[in-house]
Amino acid sequence: MSAIELEGLTRRFGTFTAVDHLSFKVEKGSIFGFLGPNGSGKSTCIRMLCGLLQPTEGRATVNGFDVAKDPESVKRSIGYMSQSFSLYRDLTVGENLDFFAGIYGLRGARLADRKKAVIELTQLGPYVDRQSGQLSGGWKQRLALATALIHEPEVIFLDEPTAGIDPVARRELWDLLFDLAASGKTLFVTTHYMDEAERCSDIAYIYLSKLMVIGTPAELKSLPEVSPPNTKRVSVAATPPAVGLRAAHNIEGILDATLVESELHLLVPEAMTNETILDGLRQPGLTIGEIREISPSLEDVFVSLTRRLAKA
Ligand SMILES: Nc1ncnc2c1ncn2[C@@H]1O[C@H](COP(=O)(O)OP(=O)(O)OP(=O)(O)O)[C@@H](O)[C@H]1O
């Protein structure tokens, strides 16, 4: 049995379809990245999978429980950490953990065991008596994760868990997520950060409420729509980048050009030489670096696929 299964899961708000016939499975122990632009339907889908919102059509199971028929069992068996997590600022870290444990009916020795386990995992020990409103963003996020794990759920939904925290805290939170997955927990994560998407075992990309692609990061990069036969992808630093991008679009025979940070990523025919590319880019006021052949990044994957769909 997969940890999560969706079959034609759909949600409409009036005449608007926010989630349109999604079907896929999430295997136990995976870190499943659920990606898509703002408004593509990710949160609506998660709310259905957490038993918080009824589907209009289709079905889904989480831990074997049907989200529409048995939402209470779903809620008990999952952890949920949202963008705007609901910690009580005036309560200490320890009191917050007690509060959320109480919701799940944990008491006595079981409560003590679970508190100890989540504090150890998230390393919140030194902060147990601190008011949670006084924690830094990264430590608040750890506390939110600890509260989501207090009842030992098998599946954890994390809706942009690292939004607004610094790069070091992000990396540390991801290390925790790896530990959880290694212990057999299933993580369903939304993120807008491509480096985080790279760390997922599988990725689904949602666009305009529909599933566009699903697969491992490596599978997505080798899709023929992303890496067509007889083409190569190169990167070249260009200053100023916007001028470089405009110049790149005028290179004869170029198949695609995008800016990834300050580098141009160009998709060109395999036979195109570096000289041709450099000649095409040469123009007053533009400084060009060395040309390097690269494999596509996930950002290249989503940009390529989205452009194709927009043109279709
Ligand atoms: N209760 C509601 N009533 C009407 N429309 C809604 C409701 N909830 C969500 N929507 C609409 O459904 C669409 C999908 O929203 P959703 O929040 O699921 O997107 P998202 O992919 O999670 O976006 P983000 O990345 O910004 O969090 C949006 O156009 C939103 O306005």
The ligand as a Tripos MOL2 file, in Angstrom:
@<TRIPOS>MOLECULE
LIG
   31    33     1     0     0
SMALL
NO_CHARGES

@<TRIPOS>ATOM
      1 N1        -12.1740   28.7580   -0.4880 N.pl3     1 LIG1
      2 C1        -11.9190   29.1670   -1.7300 C.ar      1 LIG1
      3 N2        -12.8530   29.7670   -2.4820 N.ar      1 LIG1
      4 C2        -12.6050   30.1790   -3.7440 C.ar      1 LIG1
      5 N3        -11.4120   30.0300   -4.3620 N.ar      1 LIG1
      6 C3        -10.4270   29.4290   -3.6760 C.ar      1 LIG1
      7 C4        -10.6150   28.9730   -2.3200 C.ar      1 LIG1
      8 N4         -9.4440   28.4130   -1.8940 N.ar      1 LIG1
      9 C5         -8.5740   28.5220   -2.9200 C.ar      1 LIG1
     10 N5         -9.1570   29.1290   -3.9830 N.ar      1 LIG1
     11 C6         -8.5250   29.4130   -5.2860 C.3       1 LIG1
     12 O1         -7.9640   28.2230   -5.7860 O.3       1 LIG1
     13 C7         -6.7380   28.5050   -6.4630 C.3       1 LIG1
     14 C8         -5.6400   27.6160   -5.9090 C.3       1 LIG1
     15 O2         -5.2630   28.0990   -4.6180 O.3       1 LIG1
     16 P1         -4.1950   27.3550   -3.7150 P.3       1 LIG1
     17 O3         -4.0650   28.1400   -2.4470 O.co2     1 LIG1
     18 O4         -4.5590   25.9320   -3.6010 O.co2     1 LIG1
     19 O5         -2.8760   27.5040   -4.5870 O.3       1 LIG1
     20 P2         -1.3660   27.2100   -4.2010 P.3       1 LIG1
     21 O6         -0.7940   26.4490   -5.3470 O.co2     1 LIG1
     22 O7         -1.2840   26.5980   -2.8580 O.co2     1 LIG1
     23 O8         -0.7290   28.6550   -4.1540 O.3       1 LIG1
     24 P3          0.4960   29.2300   -3.2430 P.3       1 LIG1
     25 O9          1.7690   28.6770   -3.8270 O.co2     1 LIG1
     26 O10         0.3610   30.7060   -3.4670 O.co2     1 LIG1
     27 O11         0.2600   28.8220   -1.8150 O.co2     1 LIG1
     28 C9         -6.4710   29.9970   -6.3100 C.3       1 LIG1
     29 O12        -6.8830   30.6510   -7.4980 O.3       1 LIG1
     30 C10        -7.3520   30.3840   -5.1340 C.3       1 LIG1
     31 O13        -7.7760   31.7210   -5.2580 O.3       1 LIG1
@<TRIPOS>BOND
     1     1     2 1
     2     2     3 ar
     3     2     7 ar
     4     3     4 ar
     5     4     5 ar
     6     5     6 ar
     7     6     7 ar
     8     6    10 ar
     9     7     8 ar
    10     8     9 ar
    11     9    10 ar
    12    10    11 1
    13    11    12 1
    14    11    30 1
    15    12    13 1
    16    13    14 1
    17    13    28 1
    18    14    15 1
    19    15    16 1
    20    16    17 2
    21    16    18 1
    22    16    19 1
    23    19    20 1
    24    20    21 2
    25    20    22 1
    26    20    23 1
    27    23    24 1
    28    24    25 2
    29    24    26 1
    30    24    27 1
    31    28    29 1
    32    28    30 1
    33    30    31 1
@<TRIPOS>SUBSTRUCTURE
     1 LIG1         1 GROUP 0 **** ****
